[in-house]
Amino acid sequence: MADESKPVDPFKEREAAEALTAISSGKQPAVESDDESGSEAEAATAGNPAHADDSGAAKKKKKKKKSKKNKLKQALTGALGGKSGDSQNQAIATSSQSDQKKAIEGLTPEQIQEFISLNPALANELLSESGGISNTSSAIEAFKKLKIQDIVTGLASSGKNRKDMASYKFWATQPVPQFGEEEKPTLIEEGPLRVQDVKDIPTEPIPLALDQFRWVTMDLTNESEMQEVEKLLCGHYVEDDEAMFRFKYSQSFLRWSLMTPGWRKEWHVGIRVGETLCAFISAIPVEIRVRGNTLHGSEVNFLCVHKKLRGKRLAPVLIKEITRRINLEGIWQAIYTGGIVLPKPLSTCRYFHRALNWQKLYEVGFSPCPPNSKPSFQVRKYSVPTETSTRGLRELEAKDLDAVHALLVRYLKRFDLAPVFSREETEHYLLYKKGTEEQVIWTYVVEDNSGKITDFFSFSLLESSIIRSTKHKSIRAAYLFYYATETGLVTPLDRPALKTRLNALMADALILAKRYDFDVFNALSLMDNSLFLEQQKFGPGDGQLHYYLFNYKANPVHGGVDKKNRLDEDNSSGVGFVQL
C-alpha cells in the first residue's frame, strides 16, 4: 500500500528533528507546571498540550497543567504484544477515550521509545500545532500521547484513518514480529514464525459479523467489476494527512498492478452490502528474496474499506480472508507496505518529491513557498532542460528485454530485500505495448556503441485527485520505479562513479517526465536513491512507507534514512523492492 505524501517545510523539519533528538535521548525540556516534577511530569498523559485558562482573554495565561498525573509505571505497564485471550481481545479498538486508556496501559516505556523512533515525521505536525520550537515541551508531550493513541487504536501517523487495520490486539494474534520482544545484541536467525500445512487451512471463507455483508471474488476481466474496484479505491483509498489529495487509480494502472504474470482471480477479494462493493483487498504472487533466502510468497495490496464502514472490523477480516486464500495455495509468506506503524516494520523508507510544475503544485497546496522566497524564484529553481544528455538513451523495445532482465536481476542482488523477477514479469512491468491502453509505465535504456544495454530506468504514472481546488482537478505524478546500471556492478564498487552515473540518468528522467506533462516526480529513499535525490532537487516529504513481512522474522533492513529521518547519503538502502 503506497502512501500519500507531500513536501515538508524545511524550517519545521529542523524543529522536528530537534524534538525527536530530545525524545530519543530522554532529555525532555522542563514542563511548566505548579506541582509536577520528576517522573510524574514525564508520565502524565496530556489531553491538550496547549491548554489554557478559559476564563477570559484579558486574564494572564496560567501555567500549563496536565489533566492526569499517573506515574510512568502505572500508566505504561504490561506488554502490548502479549498473549491474547478470548475472541473479544482480538476486537478492534475504537476511538473512545476509555478504549484508548486501556490500550495505553499495555505499553512499556521501551515500546513507546520504539514507536517514536519509527515516526519522526509526525513531530513536524505537532510542532506546527503547538507554536514552534519555543513550545517544544508541549509538542513532545502531545507527540508521546498522539503516537500511543495512534498505534493502539490504529490511527495512521499524522491522522490517516485506518483504525481497524492497525489494531494491535489483532496483530498480536498474527505470525508477525511484535514490538517489545527482547532484542538480542547479535543478529537473529531469519526464518518463518509459523509452520503450517494446507490440510489445516479452512476451505470456507471467514465468517462475516453482519448478515448484510457477503464475500465476493472480483473478476477484473469483467469491465463492470473493474469499474467497481476503481470507484471504491478512488473514493476511499489513501489520502494525505490534511485530506487534500487522494490517489486516483486508473483501470490501466489496476490491470498493470493486479493482473501480473501468474495472477489469481481468487486473490481479488471484496465485500458487498447488497450490490455495493464496500471493501476490497488483493494479492499477487511474487518471489521475495530476503538476503540469502528466496521466499515463494505474495504481495498484498489495495486494502480499502468504505469510509462509512470504518470501525466495523472489516479490515482484519479482509486480512484473514486473503491470508486463508493464499495459504490454500501452499504460500505462507507475504510482503506488504503501509504509511502506518504496525508490528513490526522490517524497514522504513521516506518519500521525496521533485517539482516539475511548481506553480501548479503551489496553487493546489502541495508545495509550500519557503520563507524569504518568491514563486517566480521557485519556478526557475525547478525548471529542467528540454533535451536529454545521455548518449544512446532511447525507449525500451521488445528486443531489449533479455538484456534488461539480466541487468535488473544482477542489480537487485545488491540489496537485502528485493523481488526475484522472471523474464515474463520484467516484460509485464517495464514494456509499454503501444496502442493497447493508457500508458502507465515509461522505460528508457542506454545502448552503447557496441549495441550493449548498459543502463535503464523507469517511472510509472499515478494521478492524485485534488479534493479542495477549483482550479485544478488532479496532480499527474511520476513514481520512480526500477533502474539499473553497469556502473553499480563493478568490483570493487566505485561509489563516486555510481553517483555520477545515476545523477546523469535521473536528470534525464526528470526531463522526460516533464516532456510528458508530469507535475511532480516522486521517489523513496530505497535502492541507491540517496546518491541523487538531493542533487536532483528532490525535497523530503511528510510521508513514510513501512515494509512488512508476514510469517517471517528477519533482521532490520536499512531504509535509506538515519534515525532523524534524514537522507543517508553515505549508506545506500538495503531495500530493492518497489511496491506499487
FIVEX-369423 format. One line per field, with one value per residue (C-alpha): residue number from 1; chain; x, y, z. Coordinates in nm, 3 decimals, always signed. Example, Ala and Ser with C-alpha at 12.3 -4.5 7.8 and 13.67 -1.06 7.14 Angstrom:
<pts>
i: 1, 2
ch: A, A
X: +1.230, +1.367
Y: -0.450, -0.106
Z: +0.780, +0.714
</pts>
This chain:
<pts>
i: 1, 2, 3, 4, 5, 6, 7, 8, 9, 10, 11, 12, 13, 14, 15, 16, 17, 18, 19, 20, 21, 22, 23, 24, 25, 26, 27, 28, 29, 30, 31, 32, 33, 34, 35, 36, 37, 38, 39, 40, 41, 42, 43, 44, 45, 46, 47, 48, 49, 50, 51, 52, 53, 54, 55, 56, 57, 58, 59, 60, 61, 62, 63, 64, 65, 66, 67, 68, 69, 70, 71, 72, 73, 74, 75, 76, 77, 78, 79, 80, 81, 82, 83, 84, 85, 86, 87, 88, 89, 90, 91, 92, 93, 94, 95, 96, 97, 98, 99, 100, 101, 102, 103, 104, 105, 106, 107, 108, 109, 110, 111, 112, 113, 114, 115, 116, 117, 118, 119, 120, 121, 122, 123, 124, 125, 126, 127, 128, 129, 130, 131, 132, 133, 134, 135, 136, 137, 138, 139, 140, 141, 142, 143, 144, 145, 146, 147, 148, 149, 150, 151, 152, 153, 154, 155, 156, 157, 158, 159, 160, 161, 162, 163, 164, 165, 166, 167, 168, 169, 170, 171, 172, 173, 174, 175, 176, 177, 178, 179, 180, 181, 182, 183, 184, 185, 186, 187, 188, 189, 190, 191, 192, 193, 194, 195, 196, 197, 198, 199, 200, 201, 202, 203, 204, 205, 206, 207, 208, 209, 210, 211, 212, 213, 214, 215, 216, 217, 218, 219, 220, 221, 222, 223, 224, 225, 226, 227, 228, 229, 230, 231, 232, 233, 234, 235, 236, 237, 238, 239, 240, 241, 242, 243, 244, 245, 246, 247, 248, 249, 250, 251, 252, 253, 254, 255, 256, 257, 258, 259, 260, 261, 262, 263, 264, 265, 266, 267, 268, 269, 270, 271, 272, 273, 274, 275, 276, 277, 278, 279, 280, 281, 282, 283, 284, 285, 286, 287, 288, 289, 290, 291, 292, 293, 294, 295, 296, 297, 298, 299, 300, 301, 302, 303, 304, 305, 306, 307, 308, 309, 310, 311, 312, 313, 314, 315, 316, 317, 318, 319, 320, 321, 322, 323, 324, 325, 326, 327, 328, 329, 330, 331, 332, 333, 334, 335, 336, 337, 338, 339, 340, 341, 342, 343, 344, 345, 346, 347, 348, 349, 350, 351, 352, 353, 354, 355, 356, 357, 358, 359, 360, 361, 362, 363, 364, 365, 366, 367, 368, 369, 370, 371, 372, 373, 374, 375, 376, 377, 378, 379, 380, 381, 382, 383, 384, 385, 386, 387, 388, 389, 390, 391, 392, 393, 394, 395, 396, 397, 398, 399, 400, 401, 402, 403, 404, 405, 406, 407, 408, 409, 410, 411, 412, 413, 414, 415, 416, 417, 418, 419, 420, 421, 422, 423, 424, 425, 426, 427, 428, 429, 430, 431, 432, 433, 434, 435, 436, 437, 438, 439, 440, 441, 442, 443, 444, 445, 446, 447, 448, 449, 450, 451, 452, 453, 454, 455, 456, 457, 458, 459, 460, 461, 462, 463, 464, 465, 466, 467, 468, 469, 470, 471, 472, 473, 474, 475, 476, 477, 478, 479, 480, 481, 482, 483, 484, 485, 486, 487, 488, 489, 490, 491, 492, 493, 494, 495, 496, 497, 498, 499, 500, 501, 502, 503, 504, 505, 506, 507, 508, 509, 510, 511, 512, 513, 514, 515, 516, 517, 518, 519, 520, 521, 522, 523, 524, 525, 526, 527, 528, 529, 530, 531, 532, 533, 534, 535, 536, 537, 538, 539, 540, 541, 542, 543, 544, 545, 546, 547, 548, 549, 550, 551, 552, 553, 554, 555, 556, 557, 558, 559, 560, 561, 562, 563, 564, 565, 566, 567, 568, 569, 570, 571, 572, 573, 574, 575, 576, 577, 578, 579, 580
ch: A, A, A, A, A, A, A, A, A, A, A, A, A, A, A, A, A, A, A, A, A, A, A, A, A, A, A, A, A, A, A, A, A, A, A, A, A, A, A, A, A, A, A, A, A, A, A, A, A, A, A, A, A, A, A, A, A, A, A, A, A, A, A, A, A, A, A, A, A, A, A, A, A, A, A, A, A, A, A, A, A, A, A, A, A, A, A, A, A, A, A, A, A, A, A, A, A, A, A, A, A, A, A, A, A, A, A, A, A, A, A, A, A, A, A, A, A, A, A, A, A, A, A, A, A, A, A, A, A, A, A, A, A, A, A, A, A, A, A, A, A, A, A, A, A, A, A, A, A, A, A, A, A, A, A, A, A, A, A, A, A, A, A, A, A, A, A, A, A, A, A, A, A, A, A, A, A, A, A, A, A, A, A, A, A, A, A, A, A, A, A, A, A, A, A, A, A, A, A, A, A, A, A, A, A, A, A, A, A, A, A, A, A, A, A, A, A, A, A, A, A, A, A, A, A, A, A, A, A, A, A, A, A, A, A, A, A, A, A, A, A, A, A, A, A, A, A, A, A, A, A, A, A, A, A, A, A, A, A, A, A, A, A, A, A, A, A, A, A, A, A, A, A, A, A, A, A, A, A, A, A, A, A, A, A, A, A, A, A, A, A, A, A, A, A, A, A, A, A, A, A, A, A, A, A, A, A, A, A, A, A, A, A, A, A, A, A, A, A, A, A, A, A, A, A, A, A, A, A, A, A, A, A, A, A, A, A, A, A, A, A, A, A, A, A, A, A, A, A, A, A, A, A, A, A, A, A, A, A, A, A, A, A, A, A, A, A, A, A, A, A, A, A, A, A, A, A, A, A, A, A, A, A, A, A, A, A, A, A, A, A, A, A, A, A, A, A, A, A, A, A, A, A, A, A, A, A, A, A, A, A, A, A, A, A, A, A, A, A, A, A, A, A, A, A, A, A, A, A, A, A, A, A, A, A, A, A, A, A, A, A, A, A, A, A, A, A, A, A, A, A, A, A, A, A, A, A, A, A, A, A, A, A, A, A, A, A, A, A, A, A, A, A, A, A, A, A, A, A, A, A, A, A, A, A, A, A, A, A, A, A, A, A, A, A, A, A, A, A, A, A, A, A, A, A, A, A, A, A, A, A, A, A, A, A, A, A, A, A, A, A, A, A, A, A, A, A, A, A, A, A, A, A, A, A, A, A, A, A, A, A, A, A, A, A, A, A, A, A, A, A, A, A, A, A, A, A, A, A, A, A, A, A, A, A, A, A, A, A, A, A, A, A, A, A, A, A, A, A, A
X: +0.000, +0.155, +0.118, +0.019, +0.299, +0.387, +0.690, +0.758, +0.861, +1.244, +1.237, +0.971, +1.160, +1.465, +1.246, +1.101, +1.450, +1.540, +1.225, +1.298, +1.651, +1.517, +1.272, +1.519, +1.781, +1.530, +1.625, +1.291, +1.255, +1.102, +0.724, +0.572, +0.360, +0.278, +0.302, +0.465, +0.822, +1.036, +0.879, +0.525, +0.573, +0.717, +0.441, +0.144, -0.070, -0.155, -0.509, -0.435, -0.068, -0.150, -0.440, -0.500, -0.745, -1.074, -1.200, -1.131, -0.879, -0.797, -0.662, -0.297, -0.220, -0.175, +0.097, +0.012, -0.104, -0.153, -0.508, -0.379, -0.085, -0.024, +0.320, +0.507, +0.488, +0.113, +0.036, +0.265, +0.258, +0.227, +0.326, +0.125, +0.235, +0.150, -0.083, -0.436, -0.738, -1.079, -1.212, -1.310, -0.944, -0.899, -1.167, -1.065, -1.010, -1.244, -1.157, -1.334, -1.119, -1.188, -1.065, -0.759, -0.676, -0.693, -0.462, -0.215, -0.187, -0.048, +0.260, +0.606, +0.846, +1.064, +0.770, +0.690, +1.052, +1.044, +0.720, +0.854, +1.177, +0.976, +0.767, +0.986, +0.789, +0.491, +0.691, +0.669, +0.290, +0.283, +0.542, +0.336, +0.024, +0.198, +0.366, +0.711, +1.042, +0.959, +0.687, +0.884, +0.791, +0.420, +0.488, +0.685, +0.409, +0.149, +0.376, +0.401, +0.027, -0.070, +0.165, +0.050, -0.313, -0.243, -0.071, -0.309, -0.626, -0.491, -0.488, -0.224, +0.055, -0.049, -0.417, -0.473, -0.792, -0.712, -0.830, -0.941, -0.649, -0.388, -0.539, -0.253, -0.481, -0.542, -0.178, -0.076, -0.258, -0.076, +0.261, +0.450, +0.735, +0.599, +0.706, +0.864, +1.020, +1.360, +1.623, +1.946, +2.279, +2.359, +2.169, +1.866, +1.819, +1.590, +1.303, +0.928, +0.744, +0.476, +0.489, +0.154, +0.005, -0.251, -0.475, -0.517, -0.643, -1.022, -1.183, -1.475, -1.449, -1.402, -1.747, -1.873, -2.023, -2.323, -2.581, -2.589, -2.219, -2.116, -1.790, -1.732, -1.446, -1.393, -1.342, -1.115, -1.152, -1.514, -1.537, -1.817, -1.643, -1.317, -1.510, -1.644, -1.295, -1.175, -1.465, -1.406, -1.034, -1.076, -1.328, -1.200, -0.832, -0.515, -0.533, -0.271, -0.281, -0.499, -0.738, -0.628, -0.517, -0.627, -0.474, -0.665, -0.606, -0.696, -0.817, -0.496, -0.290, -0.500, -0.462, -0.087, -0.050, -0.314, -0.302, +0.065, +0.206, +0.053, -0.223, -0.516, -0.876, -0.941, -0.693, -0.907, -1.141, -1.434, -1.719, -2.060, -2.351, -2.641, -2.497, -2.250, -1.880, -1.777, -1.437, -1.152, -0.813, -0.581, -0.265, -0.035, +0.229, +0.588, +0.928, +1.077, +1.446, +1.544, +1.920, +2.021, +1.674, +1.416, +1.052, +0.770, +0.530, +0.266, +0.238, -0.073, -0.204, -0.505, -0.675, -0.966, -1.282, -1.564, -1.534, -1.881, -1.791, -1.463, -1.475, -1.689, -1.389, -1.379, -1.006, -0.889, -1.144, -1.020, -0.664, -0.763, -0.958, -0.682, -0.438, -0.663, -0.689, -0.314, -0.243, -0.466, -0.208, +0.067, +0.209, +0.293, +0.481, +0.377, +0.520, +0.311, +0.367, +0.183, +0.216, +0.118, +0.320, +0.218, +0.406, +0.678, +0.846, +1.131, +1.235, +1.112, +1.170, +1.085, +0.913, +1.092, +0.938, +1.079, +0.856, +0.825, +0.530, +0.597, +0.338, +0.055, +0.178, +0.189, -0.160, -0.314, -0.127, +0.112, +0.436, +0.500, +0.684, +0.983, +1.021, +1.207, +1.143, +0.906, +0.703, +0.895, +1.222, +1.081, +0.960, +1.312, +1.469, +1.268, +1.287, +1.456, +1.626, +1.428, +1.675, +1.836, +2.215, +2.289, +2.426, +2.238, +1.925, +1.604, +1.274, +1.271, +1.183, +1.087, +1.427, +1.593, +1.405, +1.660, +1.940, +1.730, +1.607, +1.961, +2.082, +1.794, +1.843, +2.211, +2.150, +1.881, +2.122, +2.297, +2.006, +1.892, +1.520, +1.425, +1.194, +1.323, +1.167, +1.110, +1.160, +0.781, +0.746, +1.016, +0.827, +0.496, +0.625, +0.862, +0.744, +0.460, +0.286, +0.172, -0.184, -0.315, -0.439, -0.344, +0.029, +0.124, +0.495, +0.783, +1.112, +1.430, +1.752, +2.104, +2.271, +2.645, +2.832, +2.865, +2.490, +2.509, +2.241, +2.438, +2.164, +1.790, +1.542, +1.165, +0.885, +0.513, +0.208, -0.023, -0.252, -0.387, -0.725, -0.721, -1.006, -1.029, -0.916, -1.148, -0.868, -0.709, -0.861, -0.558, -0.183, -0.001, +0.272, +0.563, +0.692, +1.045, +1.027, +1.318, +1.655, +1.996, +2.338, +2.656, +2.843, +2.700, +2.810, +3.186, +3.405, +3.507, +3.216, +3.317, +3.059, +3.155, +3.127, +2.787, +2.672, +2.780, +2.611, +2.283, +2.265, +2.305, +2.034, +1.789, +1.841, +1.725, +1.435, +1.314, +1.339, +1.136, +0.873, +0.835, +0.802, +0.507, +0.332, +0.403, +0.367, +0.589, +0.841, +0.825, +1.076, +1.151, +1.481, +1.534, +1.795, +2.072, +1.839, +2.033, +2.308, +2.095, +1.780, +1.928, +2.143, +1.836, +1.644, +1.412, +1.275, +1.175, +0.806, +0.582, +0.508, +0.691, +0.650, +0.700, +0.786, +0.649, +0.688, +0.408, +0.510, +0.881, +1.128, +1.425, +1.687, +1.615, +1.690, +1.827, +1.567, +1.799, +1.732, +1.900, +1.740, +1.640, +1.460, +1.719, +1.859, +2.163, +2.387, +2.679, +2.485, +2.252, +1.927, +1.903, +1.553, +1.531, +1.158, +0.948, +0.589, +0.309
Y: +0.000, +0.328, +0.643, +0.997, +1.240, +1.598, +1.822, +1.947, +2.294, +2.275, +2.503, +2.296, +1.983, +2.107, +2.178, +1.828, +1.679, +1.868, +1.745, +1.388, +1.414, +1.529, +1.241, +0.976, +1.087, +1.111, +1.475, +1.650, +2.021, +2.109, +2.117, +2.433, +2.329, +2.434, +2.090, +1.844, +1.725, +1.420, +1.101, +1.223, +1.500, +1.259, +1.004, +1.237, +1.198, +1.538, +1.593, +1.930, +2.027, +2.395, +2.401, +2.745, +2.906, +2.980, +3.249, +3.533, +3.676, +3.966, +3.742, +3.639, +3.288, +3.042, +2.782, +2.467, +2.157, +1.801, +1.670, +1.340, +1.263, +0.892, +0.761, +0.600, +0.251, +0.286, +0.435, +0.214, -0.143, -0.476, -0.573, -0.482, -0.783, -1.030, -1.324, -1.279, -1.404, -1.476, -1.351, -1.020, -0.947, -0.954, -0.691, -0.364, -0.080, +0.213, +0.579, +0.628, +0.757, +0.459, +0.211, +0.424, +0.432, +0.053, +0.021, +0.275, +0.077, -0.214, -0.025, -0.031, +0.265, +0.065, +0.016, +0.387, +0.464, +0.222, +0.367, +0.722, +0.635, +0.494, +0.810, +1.122, +1.291, +1.338, +1.575, +1.826, +1.842, +1.865, +2.141, +2.338, +2.299, +2.392, +2.706, +2.602, +2.545, +2.772, +2.530, +2.212, +2.070, +2.080, +1.929, +1.645, +1.563, +1.577, +1.368, +1.095, +1.088, +1.102, +0.827, +0.597, +0.652, +0.629, +0.295, +0.122, +0.245, +0.201, +0.564, +0.618, +0.862, +1.222, +1.134, +0.881, +0.693, +0.323, +0.247, -0.112, -0.229, -0.132, -0.288, -0.422, -0.673, -0.815, -0.815, -0.977, -1.289, -1.295, -1.451, -1.120, -0.985, -0.793, -0.470, -0.515, -0.851, -0.892, -0.753, -0.951, -0.778, -1.028, -1.090, -1.315, -1.630, -1.546, -1.769, -1.844, -1.773, -2.036, -2.364, -2.485, -2.743, -2.681, -2.954, -2.743, -2.437, -2.384, -2.423, -2.196, -1.812, -1.632, -1.561, -1.205, -1.049, -0.884, -1.060, -0.788, -0.839, -1.110, -1.219, -1.179, -1.264, -0.974, -1.065, -0.790, -0.916, -0.803, -0.433, -0.355, -0.523, -0.347, -0.019, -0.104, -0.157, +0.162, +0.360, +0.224, +0.299, +0.646, +0.743, +0.573, +0.481, +0.666, +1.038, +1.278, +1.399, +1.703, +1.523, +1.748, +1.475, +1.119, +0.855, +0.823, +0.475, +0.422, +0.090, +0.066, +0.103, -0.158, -0.409, -0.343, -0.391, -0.660, -0.879, -0.965, -1.297, -1.581, -1.366, -1.546, -1.432, -1.572, -1.323, -1.023, -1.024, -0.796, -0.749, -0.635, -0.481, -0.561, -0.497, -0.230, -0.310, -0.165, -0.327, -0.479, -0.644, -0.805, -1.011, -1.121, -1.398, -1.281, -1.429, -1.239, -1.252, -1.166, -1.161, -1.520, -1.675, -1.666, -1.700, -1.817, -1.553, -1.296, -0.920, -0.791, -0.451, -0.222, -0.285, -0.044, -0.006, +0.238, +0.540, +0.490, +0.136, +0.208, +0.069, -0.230, -0.463, -0.527, -0.475, -0.753, -0.986, -0.896, -0.968, -1.305, -1.398, -1.308, -1.497, -1.803, -1.795, -1.752, -2.034, -2.269, -2.239, -2.350, -2.000, -1.885, -1.556, -1.215, -0.867, -0.557, -0.187, +0.100, +0.452, +0.342, +0.165, -0.194, -0.477, -0.470, -0.286, -0.462, -0.131, +0.226, +0.449, +0.814, +0.984, +1.256, +1.491, +1.683, +1.957, +1.973, +2.214, +2.408, +2.679, +2.427, +2.239, +2.569, +2.668, +2.342, +2.343, +2.058, +2.256, +2.540, +2.857, +2.879, +3.185, +3.475, +3.334, +3.414, +3.189, +3.317, +3.202, +2.858, +2.821, +2.896, +2.668, +2.365, +2.420, +2.146, +2.146, +2.045, +1.787, +1.482, +1.450, +1.076, +0.935, +0.628, +0.693, +0.565, +0.398, +0.032, -0.205, -0.571, -0.666, -0.524, -0.738, -1.017, -0.769, -0.550, -0.851, -0.979, -0.634, -0.588, -0.930, -0.861, -0.513, -0.622, -0.874, -0.575, -0.525, -0.718, -0.711, -0.748, -0.930, -1.210, -1.131, -1.376, -1.251, -1.251, -1.023, -0.790, -0.761, -0.702, -0.431, -0.243, -0.274, -0.050, -0.201, +0.097, +0.113, -0.128, +0.110, +0.415, +0.428, +0.381, +0.291, +0.468, +0.277, +0.401, +0.214, +0.329, +0.146, +0.189, +0.196, -0.182, -0.234, -0.338, -0.219, -0.059, +0.118, +0.158, +0.349, +0.354, +0.555, +0.498, +0.724, +0.762, +1.062, +1.213, +1.383, +1.734, +1.744, +2.113, +2.301, +2.465, +2.545, +2.201, +1.853, +1.627, +1.607, +1.400, +1.225, +1.016, +0.750, +0.625, +0.251, +0.014, +0.108, -0.050, +0.043, -0.148, +0.123, -0.017, -0.372, -0.330, -0.491, -0.319, -0.075, +0.274, +0.471, +0.817, +0.686, +0.531, +0.863, +1.048, +0.797, +0.788, +1.166, +1.182, +0.919, +1.075, +1.422, +1.280, +1.102, +1.438, +1.590, +1.307, +1.323, +1.696, +1.630, +1.401, +1.667, +1.524, +1.776, +1.609, +1.326, +1.113, +0.864, +0.676, +0.656, +0.296, +0.135, +0.383, +0.683, +0.861, +0.925, +1.157, +1.276, +1.593, +1.664, +1.650, +1.885, +1.630, +1.756, +1.539, +1.456, +1.417, +1.052, +0.729, +0.380, +0.090, -0.255, -0.567, -0.942, -1.177, -1.501, -1.430, -1.292, -1.103, -0.861, -0.494, -0.362, -0.009, +0.222, +0.493, +0.743, +0.792, +0.797, +1.160, +1.067, +1.244, +1.104, +0.884, +0.956, +0.760, +0.433, +0.312, +0.149, -0.227, -0.213, -0.307, -0.374, -0.101, -0.175, -0.013
Z: +0.000, -0.106, +0.099, +0.001, +0.078, +0.002, +0.064, +0.415, +0.526, +0.576, +0.882, +1.054, +0.958, +1.150, +1.452, +1.428, +1.420, +1.737, +1.909, +1.801, +1.935, +2.270, +2.285, +2.171, +2.423, +2.705, +2.765, +2.766, +2.829, +3.163, +3.162, +3.303, +3.597, +3.952, +4.104, +3.867, +3.876, +3.815, +3.692, +3.744, +3.492, +3.238, +3.293, +3.264, +2.955, +2.811, +2.692, +2.532, +2.514, +2.497, +2.745, +2.893, +3.131, +2.953, +3.193, +2.951, +2.708, +2.936, +3.212, +3.217, +3.098, +3.382, +3.389, +3.199, +3.384, +3.277, +3.307, +3.453, +3.682, +3.656, +3.728, +3.441, +3.587, +3.642, +3.301, +3.097, +3.235, +3.061, +2.711, +2.408, +2.208, +2.485, +2.480, +2.362, +2.550, +2.404, +2.075, +2.228, +2.289, +1.913, +1.857, +1.708, +1.950, +1.894, +1.917, +2.253, +2.538, +2.762, +2.500, +2.431, +2.802, +2.824, +2.526, +2.665, +2.988, +2.789, +2.667, +2.819, +2.806, +2.567, +2.332, +2.337, +2.257, +1.963, +1.827, +1.846, +1.668, +1.378, +1.329, +1.339, +1.060, +1.291, +1.512, +1.229, +1.252, +1.631, +1.646, +1.397, +1.609, +1.935, +1.812, +1.701, +1.872, +2.168, +2.269, +2.218, +2.558, +2.473, +2.133, +2.287, +2.536, +2.259, +2.038, +2.301, +2.363, +1.997, +1.894, +2.172, +2.079, +1.709, +1.750, +1.985, +1.818, +1.468, +1.358, +1.095, +1.166, +1.116, +1.121, +0.843, +0.918, +0.922, +1.274, +1.235, +1.023, +1.277, +1.588, +1.789, +1.952, +1.606, +1.501, +1.830, +1.706, +1.372, +1.283, +1.267, +1.483, +1.783, +1.947, +2.287, +2.207, +2.365, +2.136, +2.122, +2.059, +1.786, +1.466, +1.492, +1.290, +0.999, +0.902, +0.926, +1.250, +1.199, +1.006, +0.870, +0.639, +0.366, +0.508, +0.824, +0.635, +0.634, +0.295, +0.380, +0.396, +0.726, +0.879, +0.849, +1.161, +0.997, +0.782, +0.517, +0.438, +0.190, +0.031, -0.342, -0.575, -0.813, -1.178, -1.308, -1.663, -1.633, -1.720, -1.477, -1.183, -1.264, -1.260, -0.915, -0.778, -0.944, -0.794, -0.443, -0.450, -0.599, -0.333, -0.022, -0.053, +0.051, +0.129, +0.260, +0.619, +0.552, +0.313, +0.026, -0.216, -0.284, -0.509, -0.835, -0.972, -1.337, -1.474, -1.677, -1.360, -1.178, -1.461, -1.463, -1.086, -1.016, -1.326, -1.322, -1.451, -1.251, -1.102, -0.942, -0.963, -0.614, -0.470, -0.567, -0.271, -0.197, +0.049, -0.069, +0.114, -0.114, -0.459, -0.347, -0.321, +0.015, +0.082, -0.116, -0.075, -0.328, -0.363, -0.642, -0.643, -0.605, -0.531, -0.235, -0.160, +0.198, +0.192, +0.110, +0.129, -0.150, -0.045, -0.268, -0.142, -0.223, -0.229, -0.052, -0.155, -0.204, +0.130, +0.118, +0.330, +0.255, +0.484, +0.632, +0.735, +0.909, +1.261, +1.152, +1.185, +0.813, +0.764, +0.998, +0.843, +0.494, +0.603, +0.748, +0.435, +0.189, +0.413, +0.405, +0.026, -0.014, +0.233, +0.034, -0.245, -0.008, +0.021, +0.376, +0.344, +0.216, +0.177, +0.232, +0.293, +0.455, +0.584, +0.935, +1.201, +1.265, +1.437, +1.315, +1.026, +0.855, +0.703, +0.672, +0.369, +0.328, +0.035, -0.160, -0.416, -0.710, -0.853, -1.231, -1.246, -0.928, -0.994, -1.014, -0.707, -0.517, -0.625, -0.501, -0.169, -0.249, -0.244, +0.003, -0.085, +0.151, +0.374, +0.211, -0.135, -0.420, -0.650, -0.952, -0.797, -0.721, -1.080, -1.206, -0.945, -1.056, -1.431, -1.634, -1.975, -2.279, -2.414, -2.253, -2.240, -2.207, -2.532, -2.654, -2.445, -2.605, -2.522, -2.425, -2.710, -2.706, -2.846, -2.532, -2.280, -2.240, -2.173, -1.942, -1.745, -1.696, -1.589, -1.345, -1.185, -1.129, -0.991, -0.745, -0.593, -0.434, -0.192, +0.115, +0.029, -0.337, -0.576, -0.796, -1.133, -1.415, -1.767, -1.810, -1.508, -1.638, -1.965, -1.789, -1.558, -1.790, -2.151, -2.265, -2.565, -2.764, -2.878, -2.614, -2.343, -2.140, -2.070, -1.705, -1.737, -1.912, -1.950, -2.117, -2.193, -2.273, -2.560, -2.610, -2.941, -2.945, -2.904, -2.537, -2.292, -2.009, -1.814, -1.785, -1.571, -1.545, -1.386, -1.355, -1.364, -1.066, -1.051, -0.731, -0.717, -0.576, -0.329, -0.244, -0.555, -0.805, -1.050, -1.091, -1.074, -1.039, -0.998, -1.255, -1.056, -1.178, -0.939, -0.983, -1.049, -1.114, -1.262, -1.306, -1.436, -1.511, -1.320, -0.998, -1.074, -1.091, -0.823, -0.605, -0.619, -0.728, -0.532, -0.668, -1.024, -0.943, -0.801, -1.113, -1.344, -1.151, -1.139, -1.517, -1.569, -1.324, -1.467, -1.800, -1.630, -1.499, -1.846, -1.997, -1.723, -1.781, -2.154, -2.081, -1.868, -1.524, -1.242, -0.984, -0.967, -0.651, -0.515, -0.196, -0.008, -0.129, -0.356, -0.441, -0.444, -0.169, -0.425, -0.637, -0.455, -0.306, -0.610, -0.837, -0.603, -0.450, -0.120, +0.177, +0.207, +0.510, +0.428, +0.507, +0.374, +0.613, +0.477, +0.648, +0.609, +0.711, +0.885, +0.855, +1.104, +0.964, +1.082, +1.003, +0.654, +0.615, +0.461, +0.335, +0.616, +0.952, +1.297, +1.246, +0.924, +0.711, +0.388, +0.449, +0.154, +0.296, +0.309, +0.038, +0.140, +0.159, +0.012, -0.355, -0.358, -0.522, -0.425, -0.622
</pts>
